[in-house]
Amino acid sequence: MHYANKIFPGFDFILLQIVLQEIEIMNQGKTVFAQIMSLIPRYEVDKCGKRYNGNRHAIEFKMQRPVHGDEFAQFTGQDSLRSIDATLVALSFKLYSSGIKYIQRSTLAHINRTKDWRIYHDFGQILIAQARYLYRHEPSRLDVDGIVYAFDSSTMKLCLQLCPWARLHHDKGGVKMHTLLDLRGTIPTFIYLTEAMVHDSKAMSLVPVEPGNYYLMDKGYVDFKQLFLHFHRQRAFFVTRAKDNMKYEVVEEHPVDKSTGVVSDSTIRLTGLKTSRWYPDTLRMVVYEDYATEMSIGS
């Protein structure tokens, strides 16, 4: 509509100017969430759903809707079905432009209870593969040729009344998530869930090891038998912190530049009764002093 030849009273003209300015600055395209969702291949979601009968008994409610609902909950930081439902209701006027539809709380609960978890597992692996492909030429901050991974665990608290199988100790419950991160893009490439009481080193044998790459671990993963069989024999490198009671002998000393914080660089051999049998080969031990915290770290 053209307003050039129309005459408006003063107050109405001001209101018209405000409306026109709002129209000009209003976002006429998709929301940021909708743009992100457009990058997710819908056909892959459907393939994962068909593989495990995720679309069974569903005419209009396909697997794409619960997947979008879960992703919306992740982006908005929701931690319960009630908060997801409340947020969807509060933002109901923006759902259409965001590319999602309202899902009732009871429906989400039914999906979580009945749908095969492998649908989300397989689809997650597809997204991880795509993300790693985008970072394949990302330069490493470390001067090494292989890919650098970080392996660690996080304990998540659970309600014992709802999850009695996840008892940690006394009246507390939880699960432990063992995660392997590709540091080129901080992308999780391996995730394994156990009960919270399971020791970190028990998950080491499940880590997918790639020859020539580097694996950073905390000293909770110092299990020399698994380090030798699972990492050393597969020609992979591992870096971890040494325990204070580790018994060893120095085989060779290497020159160091102490101005960089490196105190010593040695080739060692384990001398413990059991550890010498578990790891019969030599190890490289580097002692580094962090001047900021005045701590010495041996790895």
PyMOL commands that set and color helices and strands:
alter all, ss='L'
color gray80, all
select helices_A, chain A and resi 10-25+32-37+42-51+64-76+81-90+92-98+105-114+117-134+164-166+200-206+219-221+224-232+258-260+275-278
alter helices_A, ss='H'
color red, helices_A
select strands_A, chain A and resi 148-158+167-169+172-182+187-195+214-217+237-239+248-254+262-270+283-290+295-298
alter strands_A, ss='S'
color yellow, strands_A
deselect
rebuild
show_as cartoon
